[in-house]
Amino acid sequence: MAKTLKTWTVLPHGKLSQIDDNLLTVVGELPMPLGDFPRRMTVARLADGQLVIYSAIALDEPEMEALEVFGTPTYLVVPGDIHRMDAKIWKDRYPKLVVLAPEGSRKKVEEVVPVDATSIDFLDPSVRFITVPGMEDHEAALQIQTATGTTLVVNDLIWNVDNRPGFGGALFRLLGLTGPDPKIPSVIKLRGIKDKQALRSQLETWAKLPDLNRIIVSHGAIVEGAPGAVLRDLAYSLAA
């Protein structure tokens, strides 16, 4: 688990990218002993201009200024136990942030920052906070509606990272974290999923969304090619 940051610390990252109406994302690199690893922050803008920050990453000042032009940071979603690295420094920077985490992750998250709620109605039907079934309330997702369709944002449930070279790459493959296609990592299947049928049902429900455009994952490339089919395949993989 990455060490929790105490002061505003900017690690390598790209630029904020607007991928749809009211939707930004940015990819950073997390230094790891076995090789740097991609991580992603997603930002949804509500109708009143408030921002929902999902899996926060500290950005450099030009990018933070661009974020503040986009809207007002209001909600901070810590979507799982190990995605709390930047939570404290974001709360320090924006003391009025409402911190959200799934109930199963609350204890871990509160080791670094107080959690205000484990469920919420944003009072905007275009953005929904969802605690993913079947994972003992340890994973939070967002379902975001824009003019062009629906975007699903998930955390560690689905990875879409290409294989990496070297010993570190071999270890990542062994853990089922990397590969040519989007996947539920083996380590998540073994340790994170407690009710396969409940999770499978949720994946199948998402797969049936008629206007699903993409799946944004915290680790790896955005899934834009036939996201419904990807979700159906992942649901089927849980039947084994």
C-alpha angles and dihedrals in degrees: 000000000000116000115260112251118238099187132031101285120177115208123186113298143152130238127289109265126200105220099172142352109312093355130113133173137182132187124217135181120241113207110231131177090244096043140307116291131204121247129178138210120203125198125197121192118215122216092263093053097259115139128226108208112203118196096351124227124189108241132195118266098264090054093044089052089051089051092052090050088054092055148304117298102235111146127043115198114199095192100192148000098277099039094079097095096109098027098100096048092049090051090048091051094045107028093180093061114127105226116216129187135159113265095247091056097043096098093052094044092049089060085077107020136010114258115224098192143356095207133025147176107221089200087237116097091207093073124048129184110216130187103213113238121235097033099087090255093296098123129062123194135184127222109201127190120203134169090271099046144279129328121196118206118197134171125209095342094087126029126189104183123139119236115277129217129247133023092316090053091051090052092049090052091048090055089049093241098127139040144119095284138043110275148172100244117243090236090056092049091051101041109016106043115075100163112034094181093054092049092044090053091052093049090050091049091053091046090059094057101123095214102038107150104173150345115231112204128193091230120043141354124341111260106234104146110090095328092180091057090048090054092048091051091049091049090051090050089063091060092073 
